[in-house]
Amino acid sequence: MKSQHLRSEKNCLNCNTEVPERYCPHCGQENTVQHESFGHLVGHVMADILHYDSQFLTTLKYLTFRPGFLTREYWAGKRMRYVNPIKLYIFISFVFFFFMALANSQKDHGKKAVIKSGLRDVQIGDGGMEYRSVAEYDSIQASLPVDKRNSGLENRIVRNLLRMGEGRKGPQEVFKETFVHDLPKIMFILMPLFALMVKWSHRKRGLVYTDHAIFTIHFHAFLFIILFVALGLRLFLHSETPLNLTYWGIFLYLILALKNAYQQAFWKALVKAALLYCGYFVVALTVFIMLFLAILLV
């Protein structure tokens, strides 16, 4: 692309700093004439897009095939050649959650022909009595003697379960859909906790919390990538095998990422990865149960 003409004035139009050459040393804006041609405008846009695409592809390549490399580069101050970790995570997580929502909606649509509306086995209280809707529950409760009706916490839980589960197969389906719907919120809580776990397991390294947070962001960005691929294969193959294999792939990636990022022996990385993996599962399950209970008790 042909360079645009420079302004004769040496003050930056953006921040008014003196510009000795082409770019402002303070904000980086190019000191060119403002009435640019359409060709120059299109050229600038294409250059920015191609630059970002090249940067993103480079980042994606290293993130996927060289575990821990991007974290080491970031710690070393080599940041301009790669996509910012937070921007990378936001973009990849958005694509993943959007795709997961589409995949689950397609799966649920395929079940509509064989799944009858209503809960089949919500049996809290009343000696195992089953309810199919909030309206049916309220009607039955109203017909019972006062001393036989559900009240307080039990009443609230049953009504919320029915409200969330109307039109679905049962509590298991409610639990699963709640998990899918609230997963972004869960990840928002889990990532800082995982960074704390990584910091604790490398407390002698002399690194600050944000250093471990960068490792956590890169690890979760890869986690979403491999889960994205696994969900796609599951839809294509109609099999749970790709998703089951993915959990082992994530564990192996965590081992290599710890080994390369923290420059430690493989066996140390293996032990720490096992502890982090198990601890992460326990924390994730605890956070989800607490969130699910909070929803039930609202």
SEGU-67449 format. One record per residue (C-alpha): z negated, x negated, y; residue number from 1. Coordinates in nm, 2 decimals. Each point is the difference from the previous one (the first is absolute). Layout:
// residues N
<atom><Z>Z</Z><X>X</X><Y>Y</Y><num>NUM</num></atom>
...
This chain:
// residues 298
<atom><Z>0.00</Z><X>0.00</X><Y>0.00</Y><num>1</num></atom>
<atom><Z>0.10</Z><X>-0.13</X><Y>0.34</Y><num>2</num></atom>
<atom><Z>-0.31</Z><X>-0.09</X><Y>0.22</Y><num>3</num></atom>
<atom><Z>-0.06</Z><X>0.23</X><Y>0.29</Y><num>4</num></atom>
<atom><Z>0.00</Z><X>-0.16</X><Y>0.35</Y><num>5</num></atom>
<atom><Z>-0.33</Z><X>-0.13</X><Y>0.14</Y><num>6</num></atom>
<atom><Z>-0.15</Z><X>0.14</X><Y>0.32</Y><num>7</num></atom>
<atom><Z>0.01</Z><X>-0.24</X><Y>0.30</Y><num>8</num></atom>
<atom><Z>-0.37</Z><X>0.09</X><Y>0.07</Y><num>9</num></atom>
<atom><Z>-0.26</Z><X>-0.19</X><Y>-0.19</Y><num>10</num></atom>
<atom><Z>-0.27</Z><X>0.27</X><Y>-0.02</Y><num>11</num></atom>
<atom><Z>-0.05</Z><X>0.20</X><Y>-0.32</Y><num>12</num></atom>
<atom><Z>0.07</Z><X>0.37</X><Y>0.06</Y><num>13</num></atom>
<atom><Z>-0.27</Z><X>0.09</X><Y>-0.26</Y><num>14</num></atom>
<atom><Z>-0.30</Z><X>-0.21</X><Y>0.11</Y><num>15</num></atom>
<atom><Z>0.13</Z><X>-0.18</X><Y>0.32</Y><num>16</num></atom>
<atom><Z>-0.07</Z><X>-0.34</X><Y>-0.15</Y><num>17</num></atom>
<atom><Z>0.23</Z><X>-0.29</X><Y>0.10</Y><num>18</num></atom>
<atom><Z>0.27</Z><X>-0.04</X><Y>-0.26</Y><num>19</num></atom>
<atom><Z>0.13</Z><X>-0.36</X><Y>-0.01</Y><num>20</num></atom>
<atom><Z>0.27</Z><X>0.06</X><Y>-0.26</Y><num>21</num></atom>
<atom><Z>0.13</Z><X>0.30</X><Y>-0.19</Y><num>22</num></atom>
<atom><Z>-0.32</Z><X>0.16</X><Y>-0.14</Y><num>23</num></atom>
<atom><Z>-0.33</Z><X>0.07</X><Y>0.18</Y><num>24</num></atom>
<atom><Z>-0.27</Z><X>-0.24</X><Y>-0.12</Y><num>25</num></atom>
<atom><Z>-0.27</Z><X>0.27</X><Y>0.04</Y><num>26</num></atom>
<atom><Z>0.15</Z><X>0.31</X><Y>-0.16</Y><num>27</num></atom>
<atom><Z>0.32</Z><X>-0.12</X><Y>-0.16</Y><num>28</num></atom>
<atom><Z>0.24</Z><X>0.24</X><Y>0.18</Y><num>29</num></atom>
<atom><Z>0.35</Z><X>-0.13</X><Y>0.05</Y><num>30</num></atom>
<atom><Z>0.08</Z><X>-0.05</X><Y>0.38</Y><num>31</num></atom>
<atom><Z>0.34</Z><X>0.16</X><Y>-0.01</Y><num>32</num></atom>
<atom><Z>0.18</Z><X>0.25</X><Y>0.23</Y><num>33</num></atom>
<atom><Z>-0.11</Z><X>0.35</X><Y>-0.07</Y><num>34</num></atom>
<atom><Z>0.33</Z><X>0.19</X><Y>0.02</Y><num>35</num></atom>
<atom><Z>0.13</Z><X>-0.12</X><Y>-0.33</Y><num>36</num></atom>
<atom><Z>0.31</Z><X>0.13</X><Y>-0.17</Y><num>37</num></atom>
<atom><Z>0.00</Z><X>0.24</X><Y>-0.29</Y><num>38</num></atom>
<atom><Z>0.12</Z><X>-0.29</X><Y>-0.23</Y><num>39</num></atom>
<atom><Z>-0.30</Z><X>-0.21</X><Y>0.10</Y><num>40</num></atom>
<atom><Z>-0.24</Z><X>0.29</X><Y>-0.06</Y><num>41</num></atom>
<atom><Z>0.14</Z><X>0.06</X><Y>-0.35</Y><num>42</num></atom>
<atom><Z>0.00</Z><X>-0.37</X><Y>-0.07</Y><num>43</num></atom>
<atom><Z>-0.37</Z><X>-0.03</X><Y>0.09</Y><num>44</num></atom>
<atom><Z>-0.10</Z><X>0.30</X><Y>-0.21</Y><num>45</num></atom>
<atom><Z>0.20</Z><X>-0.14</X><Y>-0.30</Y><num>46</num></atom>
<atom><Z>-0.15</Z><X>-0.34</X><Y>0.04</Y><num>47</num></atom>
<atom><Z>-0.36</Z><X>0.14</X><Y>0.00</Y><num>48</num></atom>
<atom><Z>0.08</Z><X>0.21</X><Y>-0.31</Y><num>49</num></atom>
<atom><Z>0.15</Z><X>-0.29</X><Y>-0.19</Y><num>50</num></atom>
<atom><Z>-0.28</Z><X>-0.23</X><Y>0.11</Y><num>51</num></atom>
<atom><Z>-0.26</Z><X>0.25</X><Y>-0.13</Y><num>52</num></atom>
<atom><Z>0.19</Z><X>0.07</X><Y>-0.32</Y><num>53</num></atom>
<atom><Z>0.02</Z><X>-0.38</X><Y>-0.07</Y><num>54</num></atom>
<atom><Z>-0.37</Z><X>-0.04</X><Y>0.08</Y><num>55</num></atom>
<atom><Z>-0.10</Z><X>0.30</X><Y>-0.22</Y><num>56</num></atom>
<atom><Z>0.21</Z><X>-0.12</X><Y>-0.29</Y><num>57</num></atom>
<atom><Z>-0.14</Z><X>-0.34</X><Y>0.02</Y><num>58</num></atom>
<atom><Z>-0.36</Z><X>0.14</X><Y>0.01</Y><num>59</num></atom>
<atom><Z>0.07</Z><X>0.24</X><Y>-0.29</Y><num>60</num></atom>
<atom><Z>0.14</Z><X>-0.28</X><Y>-0.21</Y><num>61</num></atom>
<atom><Z>-0.30</Z><X>-0.22</X><Y>0.04</Y><num>62</num></atom>
<atom><Z>-0.24</Z><X>0.29</X><Y>-0.03</Y><num>63</num></atom>
<atom><Z>0.15</Z><X>0.11</X><Y>-0.33</Y><num>64</num></atom>
<atom><Z>0.08</Z><X>-0.33</X><Y>-0.17</Y><num>65</num></atom>
<atom><Z>-0.25</Z><X>-0.25</X><Y>0.15</Y><num>66</num></atom>
<atom><Z>-0.35</Z><X>0.16</X><Y>-0.02</Y><num>67</num></atom>
<atom><Z>-0.23</Z><X>-0.14</X><Y>0.26</Y><num>68</num></atom>
<atom><Z>0.27</Z><X>-0.19</X><Y>0.19</Y><num>69</num></atom>
<atom><Z>0.01</Z><X>0.22</X><Y>0.31</Y><num>70</num></atom>
<atom><Z>-0.37</Z><X>-0.01</X><Y>0.03</Y><num>71</num></atom>
<atom><Z>0.00</Z><X>-0.38</X><Y>0.00</Y><num>72</num></atom>
<atom><Z>0.28</Z><X>0.00</X><Y>0.26</Y><num>73</num></atom>
<atom><Z>-0.19</Z><X>0.24</X><Y>0.22</Y><num>74</num></atom>
<atom><Z>-0.32</Z><X>-0.21</X><Y>-0.02</Y><num>75</num></atom>
<atom><Z>0.21</Z><X>-0.31</X><Y>0.09</Y><num>76</num></atom>
<atom><Z>0.13</Z><X>0.17</X><Y>0.31</Y><num>77</num></atom>
<atom><Z>0.36</Z><X>0.05</X><Y>-0.12</Y><num>78</num></atom>
<atom><Z>0.04</Z><X>0.36</X><Y>0.10</Y><num>79</num></atom>
<atom><Z>0.31</Z><X>0.06</X><Y>0.21</Y><num>80</num></atom>
<atom><Z>0.24</Z><X>-0.04</X><Y>-0.30</Y><num>81</num></atom>
<atom><Z>-0.17</Z><X>0.28</X><Y>-0.19</Y><num>82</num></atom>
<atom><Z>-0.08</Z><X>0.37</X><Y>0.07</Y><num>83</num></atom>
<atom><Z>-0.35</Z><X>0.05</X><Y>0.13</Y><num>84</num></atom>
<atom><Z>-0.23</Z><X>0.09</X><Y>-0.29</Y><num>85</num></atom>
<atom><Z>-0.12</Z><X>0.32</X><Y>0.16</Y><num>86</num></atom>
<atom><Z>0.35</Z><X>0.12</X><Y>0.09</Y><num>87</num></atom>
<atom><Z>0.11</Z><X>-0.09</X><Y>-0.35</Y><num>88</num></atom>
<atom><Z>-0.28</Z><X>0.20</X><Y>-0.16</Y><num>89</num></atom>
<atom><Z>0.06</Z><X>0.30</X><Y>0.22</Y><num>90</num></atom>
<atom><Z>0.37</Z><X>0.01</X><Y>-0.08</Y><num>91</num></atom>
<atom><Z>-0.03</Z><X>-0.05</X><Y>-0.37</Y><num>92</num></atom>
<atom><Z>-0.29</Z><X>0.24</X><Y>-0.04</Y><num>93</num></atom>
<atom><Z>0.18</Z><X>0.27</X><Y>0.20</Y><num>94</num></atom>
<atom><Z>0.31</Z><X>-0.04</X><Y>-0.23</Y><num>95</num></atom>
<atom><Z>-0.23</Z><X>0.01</X><Y>-0.31</Y><num>96</num></atom>
<atom><Z>-0.20</Z><X>0.30</X><Y>0.09</Y><num>97</num></atom>
<atom><Z>0.31</Z><X>0.19</X><Y>0.11</Y><num>98</num></atom>
<atom><Z>0.17</Z><X>-0.07</X><Y>-0.33</Y><num>99</num></atom>
<atom><Z>-0.31</Z><X>0.09</X><Y>-0.20</Y><num>100</num></atom>
<atom><Z>-0.02</Z><X>0.33</X><Y>0.18</Y><num>101</num></atom>
<atom><Z>0.36</Z><X>0.07</X><Y>-0.08</Y><num>102</num></atom>
<atom><Z>-0.05</Z><X>-0.11</X><Y>-0.36</Y><num>103</num></atom>
<atom><Z>-0.30</Z><X>0.23</X><Y>-0.05</Y><num>104</num></atom>
<atom><Z>0.17</Z><X>0.29</X><Y>0.17</Y><num>105</num></atom>
<atom><Z>0.30</Z><X>-0.03</X><Y>-0.24</Y><num>106</num></atom>
<atom><Z>-0.24</Z><X>-0.03</X><Y>-0.30</Y><num>107</num></atom>
<atom><Z>-0.19</Z><X>0.31</X><Y>0.11</Y><num>108</num></atom>
<atom><Z>0.32</Z><X>0.19</X><Y>0.06</Y><num>109</num></atom>
<atom><Z>0.11</Z><X>-0.07</X><Y>-0.36</Y><num>110</num></atom>
<atom><Z>-0.33</Z><X>0.14</X><Y>-0.13</Y><num>111</num></atom>
<atom><Z>0.02</Z><X>0.33</X><Y>0.18</Y><num>112</num></atom>
<atom><Z>0.21</Z><X>0.16</X><Y>-0.28</Y><num>113</num></atom>
<atom><Z>-0.27</Z><X>-0.07</X><Y>-0.26</Y><num>114</num></atom>
<atom><Z>-0.33</Z><X>0.01</X><Y>0.20</Y><num>115</num></atom>
<atom><Z>-0.15</Z><X>0.34</X><Y>0.08</Y><num>116</num></atom>
<atom><Z>-0.16</Z><X>0.05</X><Y>0.33</Y><num>117</num></atom>
<atom><Z>-0.38</Z><X>-0.02</X><Y>0.02</Y><num>118</num></atom>
<atom><Z>-0.28</Z><X>-0.21</X><Y>-0.13</Y><num>119</num></atom>
<atom><Z>-0.07</Z><X>0.03</X><Y>-0.37</Y><num>120</num></atom>
<atom><Z>-0.33</Z><X>-0.16</X><Y>-0.05</Y><num>121</num></atom>
<atom><Z>-0.22</Z><X>-0.01</X><Y>0.30</Y><num>122</num></atom>
<atom><Z>-0.33</Z><X>0.07</X><Y>-0.17</Y><num>123</num></atom>
<atom><Z>-0.28</Z><X>-0.09</X><Y>0.23</Y><num>124</num></atom>
<atom><Z>-0.28</Z><X>0.25</X><Y>-0.04</Y><num>125</num></atom>
<atom><Z>-0.01</Z><X>0.35</X><Y>-0.13</Y><num>126</num></atom>
<atom><Z>-0.01</Z><X>-0.12</X><Y>-0.37</Y><num>127</num></atom>
<atom><Z>0.35</Z><X>-0.14</X><Y>0.01</Y><num>128</num></atom>
<atom><Z>0.18</Z><X>0.29</X><Y>0.17</Y><num>129</num></atom>
<atom><Z>0.35</Z><X>-0.09</X><Y>0.11</Y><num>130</num></atom>
<atom><Z>0.15</Z><X>0.07</X><Y>0.34</Y><num>131</num></atom>
<atom><Z>0.36</Z><X>-0.01</X><Y>0.11</Y><num>132</num></atom>
<atom><Z>-0.03</Z><X>0.03</X><Y>0.38</Y><num>133</num></atom>
<atom><Z>-0.25</Z><X>0.01</X><Y>0.28</Y><num>134</num></atom>
<atom><Z>0.06</Z><X>0.37</X><Y>0.04</Y><num>135</num></atom>
<atom><Z>-0.07</Z><X>0.07</X><Y>-0.36</Y><num>136</num></atom>
<atom><Z>-0.31</Z><X>-0.22</X><Y>0.02</Y><num>137</num></atom>
<atom><Z>-0.13</Z><X>0.18</X><Y>0.31</Y><num>138</num></atom>
<atom><Z>0.07</Z><X>0.34</X><Y>-0.16</Y><num>139</num></atom>
<atom><Z>-0.19</Z><X>-0.09</X><Y>-0.32</Y><num>140</num></atom>
<atom><Z>-0.29</Z><X>-0.15</X><Y>0.19</Y><num>141</num></atom>
<atom><Z>-0.03</Z><X>0.31</X><Y>0.21</Y><num>142</num></atom>
<atom><Z>-0.02</Z><X>0.22</X><Y>-0.31</Y><num>143</num></atom>
<atom><Z>-0.29</Z><X>-0.20</X><Y>-0.15</Y><num>144</num></atom>
<atom><Z>-0.36</Z><X>0.06</X><Y>0.08</Y><num>145</num></atom>
<atom><Z>-0.13</Z><X>-0.22</X><Y>0.28</Y><num>146</num></atom>
<atom><Z>-0.22</Z><X>-0.21</X><Y>-0.23</Y><num>147</num></atom>
<atom><Z>0.31</Z><X>-0.07</X><Y>-0.22</Y><num>148</num></atom>
<atom><Z>0.23</Z><X>-0.12</X><Y>0.27</Y><num>149</num></atom>
<atom><Z>0.08</Z><X>-0.36</X><Y>0.08</Y><num>150</num></atom>
<atom><Z>-0.16</Z><X>-0.12</X><Y>0.32</Y><num>151</num></atom>
<atom><Z>-0.04</Z><X>-0.31</X><Y>0.21</Y><num>152</num></atom>
<atom><Z>0.17</Z><X>-0.32</X><Y>-0.12</Y><num>153</num></atom>
<atom><Z>0.13</Z><X>0.14</X><Y>-0.33</Y><num>154</num></atom>
<atom><Z>0.17</Z><X>0.29</X><Y>0.19</Y><num>155</num></atom>
<atom><Z>0.16</Z><X>-0.24</X><Y>0.24</Y><num>156</num></atom>
<atom><Z>0.13</Z><X>-0.24</X><Y>-0.27</Y><num>157</num></atom>
<atom><Z>0.15</Z><X>0.28</X><Y>-0.21</Y><num>158</num></atom>
<atom><Z>0.18</Z><X>0.16</X><Y>0.30</Y><num>159</num></atom>
<atom><Z>0.14</Z><X>-0.33</X><Y>0.13</Y><num>160</num></atom>
<atom><Z>0.12</Z><X>-0.09</X><Y>-0.35</Y><num>161</num></atom>
<atom><Z>0.17</Z><X>0.34</X><Y>-0.03</Y><num>162</num></atom>
<atom><Z>0.15</Z><X>-0.03</X><Y>0.35</Y><num>163</num></atom>
<atom><Z>0.15</Z><X>-0.34</X><Y>-0.07</Y><num>164</num></atom>
<atom><Z>0.12</Z><X>0.10</X><Y>-0.35</Y><num>165</num></atom>
<atom><Z>0.16</Z><X>0.33</X><Y>0.06</Y><num>166</num></atom>
<atom><Z>0.35</Z><X>-0.01</X><Y>-0.15</Y><num>167</num></atom>
<atom><Z>-0.07</Z><X>-0.31</X><Y>-0.21</Y><num>168</num></atom>
<atom><Z>-0.08</Z><X>-0.06</X><Y>-0.36</Y><num>169</num></atom>
<atom><Z>-0.37</Z><X>-0.09</X><Y>0.01</Y><num>170</num></atom>
<atom><Z>-0.27</Z><X>-0.23</X><Y>0.14</Y><num>171</num></atom>
<atom><Z>0.18</Z><X>-0.31</X><Y>-0.14</Y><num>172</num></atom>
<atom><Z>0.31</Z><X>0.09</X><Y>0.21</Y><num>173</num></atom>
<atom><Z>-0.22</Z><X>0.06</X><Y>0.30</Y><num>174</num></atom>
<atom><Z>-0.17</Z><X>-0.34</X><Y>-0.04</Y><num>175</num></atom>
<atom><Z>0.34</Z><X>-0.17</X><Y>-0.04</Y><num>176</num></atom>
<atom><Z>0.16</Z><X>0.17</X><Y>0.30</Y><num>177</num></atom>
<atom><Z>-0.31</Z><X>-0.08</X><Y>0.22</Y><num>178</num></atom>
<atom><Z>0.03</Z><X>-0.36</X><Y>-0.10</Y><num>179</num></atom>
<atom><Z>0.37</Z><X>-0.02</X><Y>0.09</Y><num>180</num></atom>
<atom><Z>-0.06</Z><X>0.18</X><Y>0.33</Y><num>181</num></atom>
<atom><Z>-0.30</Z><X>-0.21</X><Y>0.10</Y><num>182</num></atom>
<atom><Z>0.12</Z><X>-0.34</X><Y>-0.13</Y><num>183</num></atom>
<atom><Z>0.10</Z><X>-0.13</X><Y>0.35</Y><num>184</num></atom>
<atom><Z>-0.35</Z><X>0.08</X><Y>0.12</Y><num>185</num></atom>
<atom><Z>-0.15</Z><X>-0.17</X><Y>-0.31</Y><num>186</num></atom>
<atom><Z>0.20</Z><X>-0.31</X><Y>0.06</Y><num>187</num></atom>
<atom><Z>-0.11</Z><X>-0.01</X><Y>0.36</Y><num>188</num></atom>
<atom><Z>-0.35</Z><X>-0.02</X><Y>-0.13</Y><num>189</num></atom>
<atom><Z>0.06</Z><X>-0.23</X><Y>-0.30</Y><num>190</num></atom>
<atom><Z>0.19</Z><X>-0.28</X><Y>0.18</Y><num>191</num></atom>
<atom><Z>-0.28</Z><X>-0.12</X><Y>0.22</Y><num>192</num></atom>
<atom><Z>-0.24</Z><X>0.03</X><Y>-0.30</Y><num>193</num></atom>
<atom><Z>0.24</Z><X>-0.21</X><Y>-0.21</Y><num>194</num></atom>
<atom><Z>0.03</Z><X>-0.26</X><Y>0.27</Y><num>195</num></atom>
<atom><Z>-0.39</Z><X>-0.02</X><Y>-0.01</Y><num>196</num></atom>
<atom><Z>0.02</Z><X>-0.05</X><Y>-0.37</Y><num>197</num></atom>
<atom><Z>0.25</Z><X>-0.28</X><Y>0.04</Y><num>198</num></atom>
<atom><Z>-0.21</Z><X>-0.16</X><Y>0.27</Y><num>199</num></atom>
<atom><Z>-0.31</Z><X>0.02</X><Y>-0.23</Y><num>200</num></atom>
<atom><Z>0.19</Z><X>-0.16</X><Y>-0.29</Y><num>201</num></atom>
<atom><Z>0.12</Z><X>-0.29</X><Y>0.23</Y><num>202</num></atom>
<atom><Z>-0.30</Z><X>-0.03</X><Y>0.22</Y><num>203</num></atom>
<atom><Z>-0.01</Z><X>-0.38</X><Y>-0.02</Y><num>204</num></atom>
<atom><Z>0.36</Z><X>-0.03</X><Y>0.14</Y><num>205</num></atom>
<atom><Z>-0.11</Z><X>0.01</X><Y>0.36</Y><num>206</num></atom>
<atom><Z>0.25</Z><X>0.28</X><Y>0.08</Y><num>207</num></atom>
<atom><Z>-0.08</Z><X>0.29</X><Y>0.23</Y><num>208</num></atom>
<atom><Z>0.03</Z><X>0.37</X><Y>-0.10</Y><num>209</num></atom>
<atom><Z>0.34</Z><X>0.04</X><Y>0.17</Y><num>210</num></atom>
<atom><Z>0.15</Z><X>-0.28</X><Y>-0.22</Y><num>211</num></atom>
<atom><Z>-0.10</Z><X>0.20</X><Y>-0.31</Y><num>212</num></atom>
<atom><Z>0.13</Z><X>0.32</X><Y>0.17</Y><num>213</num></atom>
<atom><Z>0.35</Z><X>-0.16</X><Y>0.03</Y><num>214</num></atom>
<atom><Z>-0.01</Z><X>-0.08</X><Y>-0.37</Y><num>215</num></atom>
<atom><Z>-0.11</Z><X>0.36</X><Y>-0.07</Y><num>216</num></atom>
<atom><Z>0.29</Z><X>0.14</X><Y>0.21</Y><num>217</num></atom>
<atom><Z>0.26</Z><X>-0.21</X><Y>-0.18</Y><num>218</num></atom>
<atom><Z>-0.15</Z><X>0.09</X><Y>-0.34</Y><num>219</num></atom>
<atom><Z>0.01</Z><X>0.37</X><Y>0.07</Y><num>220</num></atom>
<atom><Z>0.35</Z><X>-0.02</X><Y>0.15</Y><num>221</num></atom>
<atom><Z>0.11</Z><X>-0.14</X><Y>-0.34</Y><num>222</num></atom>
<atom><Z>-0.20</Z><X>0.26</X><Y>-0.18</Y><num>223</num></atom>
<atom><Z>0.19</Z><X>0.28</X><Y>0.17</Y><num>224</num></atom>
<atom><Z>0.33</Z><X>-0.18</X><Y>-0.08</Y><num>225</num></atom>
<atom><Z>-0.06</Z><X>-0.02</X><Y>-0.37</Y><num>226</num></atom>
<atom><Z>-0.14</Z><X>0.35</X><Y>-0.01</Y><num>227</num></atom>
<atom><Z>0.31</Z><X>0.12</X><Y>0.18</Y><num>228</num></atom>
<atom><Z>0.22</Z><X>-0.16</X><Y>-0.27</Y><num>229</num></atom>
<atom><Z>-0.22</Z><X>0.14</X><Y>-0.28</Y><num>230</num></atom>
<atom><Z>0.01</Z><X>0.35</X><Y>0.14</Y><num>231</num></atom>
<atom><Z>0.38</Z><X>-0.02</X><Y>0.03</Y><num>232</num></atom>
<atom><Z>0.03</Z><X>-0.12</X><Y>-0.36</Y><num>233</num></atom>
<atom><Z>-0.23</Z><X>0.27</X><Y>-0.12</Y><num>234</num></atom>
<atom><Z>0.22</Z><X>0.27</X><Y>0.16</Y><num>235</num></atom>
<atom><Z>0.31</Z><X>-0.15</X><Y>-0.15</Y><num>236</num></atom>
<atom><Z>-0.13</Z><X>-0.08</X><Y>-0.35</Y><num>237</num></atom>
<atom><Z>-0.24</Z><X>0.30</X><Y>-0.02</Y><num>238</num></atom>
<atom><Z>-0.26</Z><X>-0.23</X><Y>-0.14</Y><num>239</num></atom>
<atom><Z>-0.35</Z><X>-0.12</X><Y>0.11</Y><num>240</num></atom>
<atom><Z>0.07</Z><X>-0.35</X><Y>-0.15</Y><num>241</num></atom>
<atom><Z>0.12</Z><X>-0.16</X><Y>0.33</Y><num>242</num></atom>
<atom><Z>-0.31</Z><X>0.12</X><Y>0.18</Y><num>243</num></atom>
<atom><Z>-0.23</Z><X>-0.13</X><Y>-0.27</Y><num>244</num></atom>
<atom><Z>0.17</Z><X>-0.34</X><Y>0.00</Y><num>245</num></atom>
<atom><Z>-0.03</Z><X>-0.01</X><Y>0.38</Y><num>246</num></atom>
<atom><Z>-0.38</Z><X>-0.03</X><Y>-0.02</Y><num>247</num></atom>
<atom><Z>0.03</Z><X>-0.32</X><Y>-0.20</Y><num>248</num></atom>
<atom><Z>0.26</Z><X>-0.12</X><Y>0.25</Y><num>249</num></atom>
<atom><Z>-0.23</Z><X>0.06</X><Y>0.29</Y><num>250</num></atom>
<atom><Z>-0.28</Z><X>-0.20</X><Y>-0.18</Y><num>251</num></atom>
<atom><Z>0.23</Z><X>-0.29</X><Y>-0.07</Y><num>252</num></atom>
<atom><Z>0.12</Z><X>0.00</X><Y>0.36</Y><num>253</num></atom>
<atom><Z>-0.36</Z><X>0.00</X><Y>0.12</Y><num>254</num></atom>
<atom><Z>-0.08</Z><X>-0.31</X><Y>-0.21</Y><num>255</num></atom>
<atom><Z>0.30</Z><X>-0.19</X><Y>0.13</Y><num>256</num></atom>
<atom><Z>-0.06</Z><X>0.11</X><Y>0.36</Y><num>257</num></atom>
<atom><Z>-0.36</Z><X>-0.12</X><Y>-0.01</Y><num>258</num></atom>
<atom><Z>0.10</Z><X>-0.33</X><Y>-0.17</Y><num>259</num></atom>
<atom><Z>0.27</Z><X>-0.08</X><Y>0.26</Y><num>260</num></atom>
<atom><Z>-0.16</Z><X>0.14</X><Y>0.32</Y><num>261</num></atom>
<atom><Z>-0.35</Z><X>-0.16</X><Y>-0.07</Y><num>262</num></atom>
<atom><Z>0.14</Z><X>-0.31</X><Y>-0.17</Y><num>263</num></atom>
<atom><Z>-0.23</Z><X>0.03</X><Y>-0.31</Y><num>264</num></atom>
<atom><Z>0.04</Z><X>-0.06</X><Y>-0.37</Y><num>265</num></atom>
<atom><Z>0.16</Z><X>0.27</X><Y>-0.21</Y><num>266</num></atom>
<atom><Z>-0.31</Z><X>0.08</X><Y>-0.21</Y><num>267</num></atom>
<atom><Z>-0.21</Z><X>0.05</X><Y>0.32</Y><num>268</num></atom>
<atom><Z>0.27</Z><X>0.23</X><Y>0.14</Y><num>269</num></atom>
<atom><Z>0.00</Z><X>0.19</X><Y>-0.33</Y><num>270</num></atom>
<atom><Z>-0.38</Z><X>0.05</X><Y>0.00</Y><num>271</num></atom>
<atom><Z>-0.01</Z><X>0.11</X><Y>0.36</Y><num>272</num></atom>
<atom><Z>0.30</Z><X>0.22</X><Y>-0.04</Y><num>273</num></atom>
<atom><Z>-0.16</Z><X>0.18</X><Y>-0.30</Y><num>274</num></atom>
<atom><Z>-0.32</Z><X>0.05</X><Y>0.20</Y><num>275</num></atom>
<atom><Z>0.19</Z><X>0.13</X><Y>0.30</Y><num>276</num></atom>
<atom><Z>0.22</Z><X>0.22</X><Y>-0.21</Y><num>277</num></atom>
<atom><Z>-0.29</Z><X>0.16</X><Y>-0.18</Y><num>278</num></atom>
<atom><Z>-0.21</Z><X>0.03</X><Y>0.32</Y><num>279</num></atom>
<atom><Z>0.29</Z><X>0.15</X><Y>0.19</Y><num>280</num></atom>
<atom><Z>0.04</Z><X>0.27</X><Y>-0.27</Y><num>281</num></atom>
<atom><Z>-0.37</Z><X>0.09</X><Y>0.02</Y><num>282</num></atom>
<atom><Z>0.00</Z><X>0.01</X><Y>0.38</Y><num>283</num></atom>
<atom><Z>0.33</Z><X>0.20</X><Y>0.01</Y><num>284</num></atom>
<atom><Z>-0.14</Z><X>0.25</X><Y>-0.25</Y><num>285</num></atom>
<atom><Z>-0.32</Z><X>0.03</X><Y>0.19</Y><num>286</num></atom>
<atom><Z>0.17</Z><X>0.05</X><Y>0.33</Y><num>287</num></atom>
<atom><Z>0.23</Z><X>0.27</X><Y>-0.14</Y><num>288</num></atom>
<atom><Z>-0.28</Z><X>0.19</X><Y>-0.17</Y><num>289</num></atom>
<atom><Z>-0.20</Z><X>-0.01</X><Y>0.33</Y><num>290</num></atom>
<atom><Z>0.30</Z><X>0.12</X><Y>0.19</Y><num>291</num></atom>
<atom><Z>0.07</Z><X>0.28</X><Y>-0.25</Y><num>292</num></atom>
<atom><Z>-0.36</Z><X>0.12</X><Y>0.01</Y><num>293</num></atom>
<atom><Z>0.01</Z><X>-0.01</X><Y>0.38</Y><num>294</num></atom>
<atom><Z>0.31</Z><X>0.23</X><Y>-0.01</Y><num>295</num></atom>
<atom><Z>-0.17</Z><X>0.23</X><Y>-0.25</Y><num>296</num></atom>
<atom><Z>-0.31</Z><X>0.03</X><Y>0.22</Y><num>297</num></atom>
<atom><Z>0.18</Z><X>0.07</X><Y>0.33</Y><num>298</num></atom>
